[in-house]
């Protein structure tokens, strides 16, 4: 079963980092390390919960990160309990970067991306990571691996202009020199431009989940279309479902006299909620006998 990304609408309004999604136990004991770093100076590296780069790609990435000499926080764990970090990283990497970075098996990602020391995010471009990075205003270094990730990376780098892409060569490999270049660009030259664009997208997403925003408008349209397609669902049921759904997803309804949907947020990004409106919709429709 596919689980939709968890991005609470409140997270766009307030810097609430208590929400997020994780398949692993989250350690929070390296906040002190981040607190010691300069503002927007740290590269955060994570490739999600399921797909990870190959051992050869991990070594190339590690060599490029080391060459950049930028501080980094890397979420990395061996795929097998019989392996160690030293075995999946280049020889001497842990010793050579002991003062430069920190490697942890897992970390609460929303808290990391919200920390002022984090300046860029090297990611596989999974949808959760994409939403969380844009919503916290952190530019991305895109290294897609599988599934929807290449398409997400395309939008991030070529359409939304909030990231830079690690490009594979004709042999489907990357060079450590390109990793070094993209890391330094994201944290130095291009960083502020990318961050500004992230903030603009964050503001668009924030408007979309407000009372008259496009997210609320399209959710109501979705509910209405479902009810119209089934003769069992009359206007009374529609009103009941819509009222319940809107309250759960967006809070109490405001006056509808001047309600005009904000269509400025027309990108593929969608906003999900701590209590899924679609789940609530399914429950309501079931209670109506549908």
Backbone as CSV, one residue per row, in Angstrom:
resi,resn,N_x,N_y,N_z,CA_x,CA_y,CA_z,C_x,C_y,C_z
1,UNK,0.846,-1.196,0.000,0.000,0.000,0.000,0.880,1.243,0.000
2,UNK,0.561,2.211,-0.858,1.317,3.450,-0.928,0.807,4.433,0.115
3,UNK,1.713,5.023,0.835,1.365,6.010,1.852,1.685,7.393,1.326
4,UNK,0.716,8.281,1.361,0.944,9.614,0.816,1.922,10.381,1.693
5,UNK,2.633,11.376,1.116,3.582,12.176,1.893,2.873,12.896,3.033
6,UNK,3.554,13.070,4.135,2.980,13.733,5.290,3.588,15.119,5.420
7,UNK,2.839,16.119,5.011,3.283,17.496,5.183,2.138,18.272,5.798
8,UNK,2.121,18.440,7.129,1.015,19.124,7.787,0.861,20.539,7.265
9,UNK,-0.385,20.962,7.025,-0.610,22.321,6.562,-0.123,23.332,7.587
10,UNK,-0.182,22.997,8.873,0.291,23.915,9.915,1.780,24.167,9.803
11,UNK,2.498,23.211,9.216,3.940,23.356,9.078,4.293,24.509,8.142
12,UNK,3.378,24.853,7.223,3.600,25.977,6.330,3.323,27.299,7.023
13,UNK,2.507,27.280,8.064,2.158,28.496,8.780,3.148,28.782,9.902
14,UNK,3.486,27.745,10.645,4.379,27.891,11.779,5.508,26.896,11.619
15,UNK,6.640,27.205,12.192,7.799,26.322,12.050,7.678,25.160,13.017
16,UNK,6.647,24.354,12.778,6.351,23.216,13.640,7.064,21.994,13.096
17,UNK,8.082,21.514,13.794,8.874,20.384,13.314,8.509,19.095,14.018
18,UNK,7.375,19.064,14.691,7.002,17.858,15.423,6.394,16.809,14.508
19,UNK,6.071,17.209,13.263,5.477,16.271,12.322,6.533,15.734,11.387
20,UNK,6.202,14.645,10.706,7.085,14.070,9.704,6.758,12.608,9.537
21,UNK,7.484,11.955,8.649,7.260,10.534,8.432,8.587,9.818,8.446
22,UNK,8.626,8.653,9.079,9.871,7.913,9.190,9.571,6.431,9.335
23,UNK,10.407,5.617,8.717,10.288,4.173,8.856,11.270,3.632,9.884
24,UNK,12.072,4.505,10.484,13.104,4.076,11.411,13.047,4.896,12.691
25,UNK,13.680,4.361,13.720,13.817,5.087,14.978,14.652,6.340,14.753
26,UNK,14.172,7.454,15.233,14.839,8.723,14.973,15.698,9.144,16.161
27,UNK,16.973,9.414,15.857,17.884,9.917,16.872,17.912,11.436,16.791
28,UNK,17.942,12.079,17.942,17.924,13.539,17.959,19.122,14.108,18.714
29,UNK,20.183,13.310,18.884,21.279,13.746,19.732,22.382,14.477,18.977
30,UNK,22.171,14.830,17.715,23.207,15.588,17.002,22.794,17.022,16.711
31,UNK,21.720,17.488,17.348,21.353,18.897,17.245,22.486,19.774,17.768
32,UNK,23.160,19.298,18.805,24.270,20.081,19.353,25.358,20.294,18.314
33,UNK,25.595,19.276,17.485,26.601,19.425,16.431,26.169,20.492,15.438
34,UNK,24.905,20.482,15.040,24.406,21.507,14.124,24.471,22.899,14.750
35,UNK,24.207,22.961,16.042,24.238,24.256,16.725,25.614,24.912,16.675
36,UNK,26.643,24.113,16.485,28.006,24.631,16.456,28.459,25.088,15.069
37,UNK,27.605,24.862,14.053,27.977,25.215,12.684,27.448,26.598,12.301
38,UNK,28.092,27.189,11.306,27.662,28.501,10.832,26.322,28.404,10.090
39,UNK,25.637,29.516,10.011,24.332,29.565,9.352,24.456,29.167,7.879
40,UNK,23.596,28.272,7.445,23.483,27.834,6.048,24.812,27.320,5.493
41,UNK,25.578,26.647,6.353,26.890,26.148,5.925,26.948,24.637,5.779
42,UNK,25.923,23.924,6.266,25.979,22.463,6.342,25.236,21.825,5.171
43,UNK,25.869,20.812,4.590,25.214,19.979,3.583,24.556,18.797,4.287
44,UNK,23.253,18.666,4.110,22.525,17.516,4.646,22.382,16.483,3.539
45,UNK,22.723,15.227,3.817,22.688,14.164,2.812,21.790,13.034,3.305
46,UNK,20.803,12.677,2.496,19.951,11.538,2.819,19.303,11.041,1.539
47,UNK,19.250,9.713,1.404,18.660,9.117,0.212,17.420,8.297,0.545
48,UNK,16.741,8.655,1.600,15.455,8.063,1.902,15.525,6.719,2.605
49,UNK,14.360,6.071,2.668,14.202,4.862,3.472,14.316,3.568,2.675
50,UNK,14.168,3.650,1.349,14.047,2.427,0.557,15.171,2.274,-0.454
51,UNK,15.295,3.243,-1.367,16.296,3.140,-2.416,17.549,3.915,-2.027
52,UNK,18.703,3.319,-2.237,19.972,3.978,-1.945,20.890,3.816,-3.144
53,UNK,21.850,4.724,-3.312,22.816,4.570,-4.405,23.630,3.289,-4.249
54,UNK,24.232,2.860,-5.349,25.084,1.674,-5.322,26.348,1.963,-4.508
55,UNK,27.069,0.933,-4.074,28.325,1.157,-3.331,29.305,2.038,-4.097
56,UNK,29.401,1.867,-5.409,30.314,2.691,-6.208,29.867,4.151,-6.206
57,UNK,28.555,4.379,-6.312,28.044,5.745,-6.294,28.244,6.390,-4.932
58,UNK,28.037,5.627,-3.866,28.257,6.160,-2.519,29.704,6.614,-2.345
59,UNK,30.629,5.837,-2.846,32.037,6.198,-2.717,32.361,7.463,-3.511
60,UNK,31.792,7.576,-4.712,32.009,8.779,-5.521,31.437,10.014,-4.828
61,UNK,30.232,9.877,-4.284,29.612,10.990,-3.558,30.461,11.368,-2.358
62,UNK,30.929,10.378,-1.617,31.755,10.644,-0.438,33.036,11.382,-0.810
63,UNK,33.671,10.977,-1.901,34.903,11.641,-2.328,34.645,13.090,-2.712
64,UNK,33.515,13.342,-3.402,33.180,14.709,-3.772,32.857,15.576,-2.579
65,UNK,32.121,15.030,-1.620,31.792,15.777,-0.393,33.055,16.102,0.383
66,UNK,33.943,15.138,0.484,35.209,15.368,1.176,36.010,16.471,0.495
67,UNK,36.057,16.440,-0.840,36.828,17.427,-1.595,36.266,18.838,-1.424
68,UNK,34.960,18.946,-1.247,34.338,20.266,-1.108,34.754,20.979,0.170
69,UNK,35.150,20.188,1.179,35.554,20.717,2.494,34.427,21.450,3.212
70,UNK,33.198,21.140,2.824,32.036,21.730,3.479,31.553,20.813,4.593
71,UNK,31.111,21.365,5.711,30.565,20.519,6.781,29.324,19.784,6.298
72,UNK,29.165,18.538,6.745,28.033,17.746,6.275,27.450,16.909,7.399
73,UNK,26.157,16.679,7.298,25.445,15.727,8.147,24.852,14.690,7.217
74,UNK,25.302,13.439,7.350,24.930,12.387,6.396,24.177,11.286,7.122
75,UNK,22.947,11.033,6.668,22.169,9.898,7.168,22.546,8.683,6.324
76,UNK,23.271,7.760,6.940,23.792,6.615,6.190,23.879,5.413,7.111
77,UNK,23.400,4.296,6.623,23.493,3.054,7.384,23.745,1.921,6.401
78,UNK,24.575,0.962,6.767,24.833,-0.185,5.889,23.551,-0.948,5.603
79,UNK,23.424,-1.460,4.378,22.230,-2.223,4.005,22.165,-3.565,4.725
80,UNK,23.312,-4.051,5.172,23.362,-5.331,5.878,23.977,-5.127,7.246
81,UNK,23.487,-5.866,8.215,24.018,-5.760,9.573,25.451,-6.276,9.670
82,UNK,25.899,-6.992,8.639,27.251,-7.558,8.671,28.287,-6.590,8.116
83,UNK,27.845,-5.440,7.596,28.768,-4.458,7.058,28.909,-3.267,8.001
84,UNK,29.997,-2.540,7.851,30.237,-1.334,8.637,30.352,-0.138,7.696
85,UNK,30.298,1.068,8.262,30.446,2.263,7.444,31.794,2.286,6.741
86,UNK,32.817,1.835,7.419,34.154,1.832,6.832,34.219,0.985,5.575
87,UNK,33.359,-0.024,5.489,33.377,-0.925,4.330,32.633,-0.356,3.136
88,UNK,31.698,0.561,3.350,30.925,1.102,2.235,31.386,2.497,1.834
89,UNK,32.345,3.055,2.541,32.893,4.365,2.217,34.345,4.215,1.772
90,UNK,34.901,5.218,1.097,36.293,5.125,0.652,37.256,4.937,1.826
91,UNK,38.359,4.306,1.551,39.367,4.077,2.587,39.801,5.395,3.220
92,UNK,39.755,5.436,4.534,40.210,6.613,5.259,39.213,7.751,5.330
93,UNK,38.014,7.569,4.752,37.042,8.668,4.716,36.621,9.087,6.117
94,UNK,36.307,8.129,6.964,35.846,8.461,8.312,36.904,9.204,9.101
95,UNK,38.152,8.773,8.960,39.243,9.438,9.690,39.503,10.839,9.128
96,UNK,39.481,10.958,7.805,39.811,12.237,7.175,38.733,13.296,7.368
97,UNK,37.493,12.873,7.582,36.390,13.837,7.692,35.833,13.925,9.108
98,UNK,36.595,13.418,10.070,36.114,13.423,11.449,35.750,14.803,11.959
99,UNK,36.498,15.832,11.518,36.218,17.206,11.931,35.274,17.921,10.971
100,UNK,35.101,17.355,9.794,34.301,18.012,8.757,32.818,17.689,8.859
101,UNK,32.498,16.446,9.213,31.099,16.058,9.180,30.706,15.042,10.229
102,UNK,29.440,14.674,10.168,28.861,13.732,11.120,27.974,12.753,10.350
103,UNK,28.129,11.454,10.613,27.315,10.422,9.978,26.451,9.765,11.045
104,UNK,25.145,9.681,10.784,24.213,9.084,11.731,23.359,8.054,10.993
105,UNK,22.837,7.044,11.688,22.017,6.027,11.019,20.641,6.532,10.612
106,UNK,20.097,7.469,11.332,18.807,8.072,10.979,18.647,9.366,11.742
107,UNK,17.720,10.216,11.255,17.533,11.516,11.891,16.152,12.050,11.523
108,UNK,15.493,12.801,12.403,14.194,13.413,12.070,14.381,14.509,11.025
109,UNK,14.031,14.225,9.812,14.417,15.072,8.686,13.859,16.483,8.754
110,UNK,12.610,16.622,9.190,12.031,17.957,9.259,12.816,18.843,10.216
111,UNK,13.265,18.282,11.327,14.069,19.054,12.274,15.403,19.450,11.666
112,UNK,16.011,18.553,10.902,17.284,18.880,10.265,17.107,20.016,9.268
113,UNK,16.140,19.866,8.363,15.947,20.871,7.322,15.522,22.225,7.890
114,UNK,14.906,22.210,9.058,14.471,23.467,9.686,15.606,24.154,10.447
115,UNK,16.710,23.465,10.646,17.801,24.056,11.426,18.512,25.135,10.601
116,UNK,18.791,26.288,11.185,19.408,27.393,10.427,20.792,27.079,9.882
117,UNK,21.466,26.069,10.409,22.803,25.737,9.920,22.772,25.003,8.589
118,UNK,21.647,24.393,8.238,21.557,23.598,7.014,21.371,24.527,5.817
119,UNK,22.264,24.377,4.829,22.217,25.254,3.668,21.854,24.575,2.376
120,UNK,21.968,23.249,2.308,21.623,22.516,1.087,21.336,21.071,1.439
121,UNK,20.625,20.392,0.554,20.149,19.031,0.797,20.474,18.168,-0.417
122,UNK,21.401,17.225,-0.271,21.714,16.246,-1.314,20.744,15.076,-1.153
123,UNK,19.858,14.880,-2.138,18.722,13.987,-1.955,18.415,13.189,-3.214
124,UNK,17.701,12.078,-3.028,17.233,11.252,-4.133,15.974,11.827,-4.775
125,UNK,15.420,12.879,-4.198,14.233,13.560,-4.726,12.965,12.734,-4.584
126,UNK,12.857,11.953,-3.522,11.571,11.354,-3.189,10.573,12.450,-2.885
127,UNK,9.286,12.140,-3.006,8.284,13.210,-2.867,8.229,13.776,-1.453
128,UNK,8.380,12.917,-0.435,8.427,13.441,0.930,9.547,14.454,1.077
129,UNK,10.745,14.077,0.656,11.909,14.954,0.786,11.727,16.225,-0.034
130,UNK,11.122,16.102,-1.213,10.881,17.276,-2.052,9.984,18.279,-1.347
131,UNK,8.865,17.800,-0.797,7.939,18.691,-0.098,8.589,19.322,1.126
132,UNK,9.290,18.509,1.902,9.880,19.003,3.149,10.988,20.019,2.885
133,UNK,11.774,19.792,1.841,12.868,20.710,1.550,12.349,22.062,1.071
134,UNK,11.402,22.045,0.142,10.839,23.308,-0.342,10.136,24.051,0.783
135,UNK,9.412,23.316,1.626,8.643,23.953,2.696,9.527,24.561,3.768
136,UNK,10.765,24.110,3.871,11.699,24.696,4.837,12.681,25.650,4.174
137,UNK,12.542,25.847,2.868,13.385,26.817,2.174,14.810,26.373,1.945
138,UNK,15.045,25.064,1.852,16.398,24.548,1.665,16.577,24.082,0.225
139,UNK,17.545,24.636,-0.527,17.767,24.201,-1.905,18.298,22.773,-1.968
140,UNK,18.093,22.134,-3.107,18.418,20.720,-3.244,19.530,20.471,-4.255
141,UNK,20.311,19.434,-3.982,21.224,18.860,-4.961,20.591,17.527,-5.328
142,UNK,20.094,17.434,-6.553,19.248,16.310,-6.944,20.072,15.155,-7.502
143,UNK,19.833,13.973,-6.921,20.442,12.750,-7.439,19.387,11.651,-7.450
144,UNK,18.471,11.702,-8.436,17.370,10.740,-8.492,17.870,9.329,-8.781
145,UNK,17.142,8.343,-8.239,17.552,6.957,-8.366,16.515,6.118,-9.102
146,UNK,15.230,6.283,-8.775,14.227,5.336,-9.249,12.843,5.976,-9.201
147,UNK,11.889,5.326,-9.877,10.473,5.640,-9.768,10.173,7.076,-10.196
148,UNK,9.475,7.843,-9.344,9.103,9.209,-9.678,10.238,10.196,-9.484
149,UNK,11.363,9.747,-8.967,12.435,10.661,-8.587,13.032,11.447,-9.755
150,UNK,13.290,10.842,-10.929,13.795,11.641,-12.050,12.853,12.762,-12.468
151,UNK,11.545,12.475,-12.466,10.576,13.521,-12.819,10.574,14.624,-11.770
152,UNK,10.615,14.246,-10.491,10.677,15.249,-9.425,11.916,16.124,-9.591
153,UNK,13.053,15.491,-9.888,14.300,16.232,-10.062,14.210,17.200,-11.236
154,UNK,13.545,16.768,-12.298,13.372,17.631,-13.473,12.613,18.891,-13.100
155,UNK,11.522,18.742,-12.371,10.764,19.916,-11.943,11.597,20.792,-11.002
156,UNK,12.276,20.170,-10.051,13.048,20.919,-9.067,14.122,21.779,-9.708
157,UNK,14.817,21.217,-10.682,15.994,21.891,-11.243,15.681,22.733,-12.475
158,UNK,14.783,22.267,-13.329,14.567,22.938,-14.607,13.333,23.825,-14.650
159,UNK,12.345,23.565,-13.798,11.111,24.341,-13.829,10.971,25.255,-12.616
160,UNK,11.173,24.687,-11.424,11.008,25.485,-10.207,12.287,26.216,-9.807
161,UNK,13.431,25.777,-10.329,14.706,26.439,-10.064,15.034,26.528,-8.576
162,UNK,14.875,25.397,-7.887,15.219,25.346,-6.470,16.321,24.316,-6.206
163,UNK,16.943,23.818,-7.258,17.974,22.803,-7.067,18.931,22.726,-8.234
164,UNK,20.003,21.969,-8.027,20.976,21.686,-9.084,21.063,20.173,-9.229
165,UNK,21.312,19.720,-10.445,21.267,18.290,-10.737,22.661,17.688,-10.843
166,UNK,22.860,16.554,-10.159,24.064,15.749,-10.365,23.834,14.899,-11.605
167,UNK,24.521,15.196,-12.666,24.261,14.536,-13.945,25.143,13.300,-14.122
168,UNK,24.517,12.257,-14.626,25.260,11.048,-14.985,25.842,11.199,-16.383
169,UNK,26.977,10.555,-16.608,27.603,10.610,-17.918,27.046,9.514,-18.823
170,UNK,27.704,9.311,-19.968,27.220,8.326,-20.934,27.250,6.908,-20.382
171,UNK,28.042,6.697,-19.346,28.148,5.373,-18.730,27.280,5.255,-17.472
172,UNK,26.367,6.235,-17.290,25.425,6.235,-16.171,26.140,6.322,-14.823
173,UNK,27.242,7.050,-14.790,27.990,7.253,-13.553,28.159,8.746,-13.305
174,UNK,28.558,9.081,-12.097,28.836,10.469,-11.749,30.310,10.611,-11.395
175,UNK,30.799,11.841,-11.438,32.186,12.138,-11.107,32.253,12.867,-9.776
176,UNK,33.255,12.534,-8.969,33.406,13.206,-7.678,33.647,14.697,-7.853
177,UNK,34.277,15.078,-8.971,34.530,16.502,-9.228,33.213,17.263,-9.415
178,UNK,32.200,16.596,-10.034,30.902,17.244,-10.210,30.170,17.355,-8.883
179,UNK,30.309,16.338,-8.036,29.721,16.405,-6.693,30.313,17.584,-5.935
180,UNK,31.627,17.709,-5.972,32.323,18.815,-5.314,31.803,20.153,-5.824
181,UNK,31.695,20.286,-7.152,31.254,21.545,-7.756,29.836,21.898,-7.350
182,UNK,28.920,20.916,-7.412,27.512,21.198,-7.104,27.327,21.519,-5.619
183,UNK,28.088,20.862,-4.747,27.995,21.147,-3.313,28.429,22.586,-3.042
184,UNK,29.568,22.980,-3.619,30.049,24.345,-3.385,29.126,25.382,-4.002
185,UNK,28.565,25.084,-5.178,27.631,26.023,-5.802,26.384,26.220,-4.942
186,UNK,25.832,25.118,-4.428,24.597,25.204,-3.647,24.805,25.911,-2.315
187,UNK,25.994,25.787,-1.754,26.267,26.415,-0.467,26.908,27.794,-0.604
188,UNK,27.358,28.126,-1.812,28.031,29.422,-2.000,27.353,30.239,-3.088
189,UNK,27.805,30.076,-4.335,27.427,30.972,-5.422,25.930,31.007,-5.684
190,UNK,25.335,29.851,-5.911,23.914,29.799,-6.288,22.986,29.683,-5.091
191,UNK,23.549,29.470,-3.921,22.730,29.160,-2.757,21.645,30.163,-2.457
192,UNK,21.981,31.438,-2.444,21.003,32.451,-2.068,19.906,32.576,-3.105
193,UNK,20.268,32.442,-4.378,19.252,32.489,-5.437,18.268,31.332,-5.285
194,UNK,18.801,30.142,-5.029,17.948,28.969,-4.858,17.077,29.101,-3.614
195,UNK,17.648,29.619,-2.529,16.882,29.784,-1.288,15.741,30.788,-1.474
196,UNK,16.017,31.854,-2.213,14.970,32.839,-2.467,13.804,32.206,-3.216
197,UNK,14.128,31.386,-4.202,13.073,30.725,-4.957,12.304,29.734,-4.080
198,UNK,13.016,29.031,-3.184,12.349,28.120,-2.242,11.357,28.868,-1.374
199,UNK,11.751,30.033,-0.911,10.862,30.822,-0.067,9.616,31.258,-0.842
200,UNK,9.795,31.566,-2.125,8.650,31.950,-2.944,7.670,30.788,-3.091
201,UNK,8.193,29.593,-3.331,7.316,28.427,-3.453,6.642,28.108,-2.125
202,UNK,7.378,28.280,-1.033,6.795,28.034,0.286,5.612,28.965,0.523
203,UNK,5.742,30.215,0.118,4.659,31.169,0.298,3.459,30.787,-0.564
204,UNK,3.710,30.300,-1.769,2.613,29.837,-2.623,1.870,28.672,-1.976
205,UNK,2.637,27.734,-1.415,2.011,26.586,-0.751,1.224,27.031,0.472
206,UNK,1.748,28.008,1.200,1.044,28.517,2.375,-0.300,29.126,1.982
207,UNK,-0.302,29.884,0.892,-1.565,30.480,0.434,-2.550,29.411,-0.031
208,UNK,-2.020,28.330,-0.612,-2.898,27.290,-1.154,-3.729,26.608,-0.083
209,UNK,-3.224,26.530,1.164,-3.960,25.823,2.213,-4.771,26.763,3.099
210,UNK,-4.784,28.060,2.766,-5.614,28.981,3.525,-7.073,28.823,3.118
211,UNK,-7.938,29.555,3.801,-9.382,29.367,3.645,-9.845,29.468,2.200
212,UNK,-9.291,30.390,1.434,-9.738,30.588,0.065,-8.694,30.097,-0.926
213,UNK,-7.820,29.230,-0.481,-6.750,28.751,-1.336,-7.180,27.673,-2.299
214,UNK,-6.303,27.410,-3.274,-6.629,26.439,-4.310,-6.713,25.022,-3.767
215,UNK,-5.941,24.686,-2.716,-5.996,23.328,-2.162,-7.384,23.040,-1.594
216,UNK,-7.933,24.010,-0.872,-9.281,23.833,-0.316,-10.331,23.780,-1.421
217,UNK,-10.180,24.665,-2.398,-11.136,24.705,-3.509,-11.169,23.379,-4.254
218,UNK,-9.995,22.819,-4.566,-9.942,21.581,-5.339,-10.411,20.381,-4.514
219,UNK,-10.198,20.420,-3.199,-10.703,19.341,-2.357,-12.229,19.331,-2.364
220,UNK,-12.839,20.518,-2.288,-14.297,20.590,-2.332,-14.819,20.134,-3.694
221,UNK,-14.105,20.508,-4.755,-14.513,20.077,-6.087,-14.430,18.558,-6.220
222,UNK,-13.407,17.975,-5.604,-13.240,16.527,-5.644,-14.405,15.839,-4.938
223,UNK,-14.768,16.353,-3.759,-15.889,15.781,-3.014,-17.178,15.917,-3.812
224,UNK,-17.363,17.085,-4.425,-18.592,17.328,-5.183,-18.696,16.387,-6.387
225,UNK,-17.584,16.166,-7.050,-17.612,15.297,-8.228,-17.922,13.854,-7.843
226,UNK,-17.424,13.415,-6.681,-17.726,12.067,-6.225,-19.209,11.909,-5.937
227,UNK,-19.769,12.914,-5.295,-21.177,12.821,-4.920,-22.094,12.899,-6.142
228,UNK,-21.725,13.687,-7.140,-22.546,13.801,-8.342,-22.562,12.508,-9.132
229,UNK,-21.487,11.724,-8.989,-21.388,10.505,-9.776,-22.182,9.348,-9.179
230,UNK,-22.758,9.559,-7.994,-23.506,8.483,-7.345,-24.865,9.007,-6.914
231,UNK,-25.932,8.377,-7.392,-27.289,8.851,-7.105,-27.648,8.749,-5.637
232,UNK,-26.917,7.920,-4.870,-27.211,7.759,-3.450,-26.800,8.989,-2.642
233,UNK,-25.925,9.765,-3.221,-25.340,10.875,-2.460,-26.107,12.155,-2.795
234,UNK,-27.040,12.586,-1.945,-27.811,13.785,-2.214,-27.105,15.022,-1.648
235,UNK,-27.743,16.181,-1.796,-27.128,17.433,-1.365,-26.885,17.467,0.143
236,UNK,-27.789,16.826,0.910,-27.599,16.807,2.352,-26.342,16.057,2.740
237,UNK,-26.122,14.913,2.079,-24.905,14.154,2.339,-23.676,14.956,1.932
238,UNK,-23.757,15.618,0.765,-22.637,16.432,0.292,-22.281,17.503,1.298
239,UNK,-23.292,18.183,1.818,-23.047,19.247,2.796,-22.378,18.702,4.048
240,UNK,-22.861,17.538,4.515,-22.286,16.916,5.712,-20.836,16.531,5.488
241,UNK,-20.579,15.877,4.344,-19.211,15.434,4.055,-18.284,16.630,3.896
242,UNK,-18.717,17.632,3.125,-17.865,18.779,2.864,-17.535,19.522,4.151
243,UNK,-18.544,19.725,4.993,-18.309,20.435,6.247,-17.291,19.712,7.113
244,UNK,-17.443,18.399,7.247,-16.519,17.611,8.058,-15.119,17.623,7.483
245,UNK,-15.028,17.449,6.143,-13.728,17.388,5.494,-12.992,18.704,5.613
246,UNK,-13.677,19.799,5.346,-13.028,21.105,5.361,-12.543,21.451,6.755
247,UNK,-13.331,21.113,7.781,-12.916,21.390,9.149,-11.660,20.614,9.507
248,UNK,-11.593,19.342,9.098,-10.430,18.524,9.431,-9.191,18.989,8.686
249,UNK,-9.368,19.322,7.406,-8.202,19.647,6.592,-7.750,21.085,6.737
250,UNK,-8.715,22.031,6.909,-8.348,23.427,6.838,-8.807,24.268,8.034
251,UNK,-9.458,23.646,9.006,-9.934,24.419,10.140,-11.341,24.935,9.880
252,UNK,-11.896,25.708,10.818,-13.270,26.198,10.689,-13.463,27.007,9.414
253,UNK,-14.635,26.861,8.796,-14.925,27.601,7.575,-15.126,29.077,7.899
254,UNK,-14.676,29.898,6.948,-14.932,31.325,7.054,-16.066,31.691,6.097
255,UNK,-16.388,32.974,6.079,-17.459,33.428,5.194,-17.127,33.098,3.747
256,UNK,-18.135,32.645,2.986,-17.928,32.277,1.595,-18.349,33.401,0.644
257,UNK,-18.677,34.594,1.169,-19.183,35.670,0.319,-18.157,36.114,-0.716
258,UNK,-16.883,36.146,-0.327,-15.853,36.630,-1.243,-14.877,35.518,-1.605
259,UNK,-15.330,34.269,-1.482,-14.413,33.155,-1.706,-14.082,32.997,-3.192
260,UNK,-12.837,33.226,-3.531,-12.345,33.040,-4.889,-11.109,32.171,-4.801
261,UNK,-11.048,31.044,-5.502,-9.879,30.173,-5.384,-8.614,30.849,-5.866
262,UNK,-7.544,30.667,-5.106,-6.232,31.181,-5.491,-5.596,30.166,-6.428
263,UNK,-5.518,30.507,-7.716,-4.974,29.564,-8.698,-3.524,29.844,-9.030
264,UNK,-2.864,30.681,-8.212,-1.458,30.981,-8.483,-0.565,29.805,-8.182
265,UNK,-1.097,28.838,-7.425,-0.285,27.660,-7.049,-0.673,26.519,-7.983
266,UNK,-0.157,26.542,-9.207,-0.567,25.581,-10.221,0.541,24.591,-10.550
267,UNK,1.414,24.312,-9.620,2.462,23.316,-9.853,1.976,21.960,-9.370
268,UNK,2.723,20.859,-9.661,2.263,19.523,-9.244,2.349,19.275,-7.750
269,UNK,2.878,20.216,-6.956,2.988,19.971,-5.518,1.595,19.946,-4.898
270,UNK,1.349,18.973,-4.065,0.113,18.918,-3.294,0.472,18.939,-1.821
271,UNK,-0.476,19.365,-1.002,-0.216,19.462,0.422,-1.037,18.411,1.144
272,UNK,-0.390,17.621,1.981,-1.070,16.583,2.733,-1.119,16.974,4.199
273,UNK,-1.901,16.251,4.965,-2.217,16.683,6.306,-1.967,15.564,7.306
274,UNK,-1.757,15.935,8.596,-1.478,14.908,9.590,-2.597,13.889,9.716
275,UNK,-3.831,14.302,9.469,-4.964,13.375,9.430,-5.523,13.439,8.018
276,UNK,-5.261,12.445,7.222,-5.518,12.510,5.786,-6.975,12.810,5.471
277,UNK,-7.267,13.865,4.701,-8.639,14.154,4.308,-9.244,13.026,3.488
278,UNK,-8.439,12.341,2.669,-8.979,11.249,1.860,-9.440,10.093,2.730
279,UNK,-8.691,9.817,3.809,-9.132,8.790,4.741,-10.464,9.177,5.370
280,UNK,-10.566,10.433,5.776,-11.808,10.910,6.381,-12.957,10.844,5.386
281,UNK,-12.655,11.169,4.129,-13.683,11.109,3.098,-14.194,9.685,2.936
282,UNK,-13.287,8.724,2.930,-13.681,7.323,2.787,-14.605,6.899,3.924
283,UNK,-14.276,7.341,5.145,-15.104,6.998,6.305,-16.498,7.615,6.167
284,UNK,-16.559,8.871,5.738,-17.838,9.547,5.609,-18.706,8.899,4.525
285,UNK,-18.087,8.582,3.383,-18.846,7.948,2.316,-19.365,6.590,2.744
286,UNK,-18.537,5.853,3.504,-18.965,4.536,3.995,-20.154,4.681,4.954
287,UNK,-20.112,5.712,5.793,-21.203,5.927,6.757,-22.495,6.317,6.044
288,UNK,-22.372,6.862,4.819,-23.538,7.240,4.031,-24.062,6.071,3.196
289,UNK,-23.425,4.904,3.333,-23.862,3.735,2.604,-23.289,3.604,1.219
290,UNK,-22.194,4.373,0.938,-21.588,4.334,-0.400,-20.369,3.453,-0.407
